[in-house]
Amino acid sequence: MSMVQAWVYDISQGMARAMSSAIIGKQIDIIPHTGIVFEGKEYFYGGGVCVTDAGQAIALAPCQILNLGETDKSKKELDDFLVDISPKYTAETYQLLSHNCNHFADEVAKFLLQGKGLPDSILNVASEALSTPQGAALRPILEGFESSIRAQNNGSILNPFGGINGGQASTSSKDADSEDDNEDEEEEEEEEEHELDCSNEL
């Protein structure tokens, strides 16, 4: 069994705690970026699905490290899962409010922990921040700004870590059966390296 952790970073670096009440009329302590740490590696949504050594993803120290639970999933199972979901998590699919690093971390946690994801306080921080009258007035401005940026850049530069190249994750391909009518059948497992989409081009 391996421990699954959520490493949470405050990308506002204290500004949310200091200024949120004045700006949106509600106290928001952090603006979280979350990575999932499993077997010494940190998995996060940068310019795509990225993996680095734990603590090396971004140039900030985590403000929270949450022990989410233990899993019996293997690294290979996680790598295969990440390859499967990688088309959902690209520079082009990033949405500042509804499809960001926290949603990726939640999906990975749920895979590893049989449905247990991130705390609502992290996953729903955007909804909480925009639930006040002042926050609600900001939503169309943010969405319109993101749409404009996306149209100009073929992606969303509003992902603060969209330019990070977090390396690649390896996974074993599905076993391939080779059949020969004139010879005994042999099964071979081919090892392949799959580079997940974690480009610097936004």
Residue pairs with C-beta under 8 A, 6 or more apart in sequence:
1 70
1 71
1 72
2 38
2 39
2 70
2 71
2 73
3 38
3 67
3 69
3 70
4 36
4 37
4 38
4 67
4 68
4 69
4 70
4 71
4 109
4 112
4 113
5 36
5 37
5 38
5 65
5 66
5 67
5 68
6 34
6 35
6 36
6 37
6 64
6 65
6 66
6 68
6 105
6 109
6 118
6 122
7 34
7 35
7 36
7 37
7 42
7 54
7 55
7 57
7 62
7 64
7 65
8 30
8 32
8 33
8 34
8 62
8 63
8 64
8 65
8 66
8 122
9 32
9 33
9 34
9 35
9 58
9 60
9 61
9 62
9 63
10 16
10 29
10 30
10 31
10 32
10 60
10 63
11 31
11 32
11 33
11 60
11 160
12 30
12 31
13 60
16 28
16 29
16 30
16 31
17 27
17 28
17 29
17 30
20 26
20 27
20 28
20 29
20 129
21 27
23 134
24 129
24 130
24 132
24 134
24 135
24 138
25 132
25 133
25 134
25 135
26 128
26 129
26 131
26 132
26 135
28 125
28 128
28 129
30 63
30 125
31 125
32 102
32 122
32 125
33 44
33 58
33 60
33 101
33 102
33 160
33 161
34 44
34 101
34 102
34 105
34 106
34 118
34 122
35 42
35 43
35 44
35 57
35 101
35 105
36 42
36 43
36 44
36 105
36 108
36 109
36 112
37 43
37 54
37 65
38 71
38 75
38 78
38 112
39 75
40 53
40 54
41 51
41 52
41 53
41 54
41 75
42 51
42 52
42 53
42 54
42 55
42 56
42 57
43 49
43 50
43 51
43 78
43 82
43 105
43 108
43 169
44 50
44 51
44 52
44 57
44 101
44 104
44 105
44 161
44 166
45 89
45 94
45 100
45 101
45 103
45 104
45 105
45 159
45 161
46 57
46 101
46 159
46 161
46 162
46 163
46 164
46 165
46 166
46 198
47 90
47 91
47 159
47 161
47 162
47 163
47 164
47 165
47 197
47 198
47 199
47 200
47 201
47 202
48 86
48 89
48 90
48 91
48 196
48 197
48 198
48 199
49 82
49 85
49 86
49 89
49 104
49 169
49 196
49 197
49 198
50 57
50 164
50 165
50 166
50 167
50 196
50 198
51 82
51 166
51 167
51 168
51 169
51 196
52 166
52 167
55 61
55 62
57 161
57 164
57 166
58 161
58 164
66 119
68 109
68 113
68 116
68 118
69 113
69 116
71 112
71 113
73 111
73 112
76 171
76 172
78 108
78 111
78 112
79 169
79 170
79 171
79 172
79 194
80 171
80 172
81 108
81 111
82 108
82 169
82 171
82 196
83 169
83 171
83 194
83 196
85 107
86 196
86 197
87 93
87 197
89 104
89 197
90 155
90 197
91 155
91 156
91 159
91 162
91 197
91 199
91 201
91 202
92 150
92 154
92 155
92 156
93 99
94 100
94 155
94 156
94 158
94 159
94 162
95 146
95 156
96 126
96 142
96 146
96 156
96 158
96 159
97 126
97 130
97 139
97 142
97 143
98 126
100 126
100 159
101 159
101 161
102 118
102 122
102 123
102 125
103 123
105 118
106 117
106 118
106 123
107 117
109 116
109 117
109 118
110 116
110 117
117 123
121 128
129 135
130 136
130 138
130 139
145 158
146 156
146 158
149 156
149 157
149 158
150 156
153 202
154 202
155 162
155 201
155 202
156 162
156 202
157 202
159 202
162 202
163 200
163 202
164 198
164 200
165 198
165 199
165 200
166 198
167 198
168 193
168 194
168 195
168 196
168 198
169 194
169 196
170 191
170 193
170 194
171 192
171 194
172 189
172 191
172 192
173 189
173 190
173 191
173 192
175 187
175 188
175 189
176 187
176 188
176 189
176 190
177 185
177 187
178 185
178 186
178 187
178 188
179 185
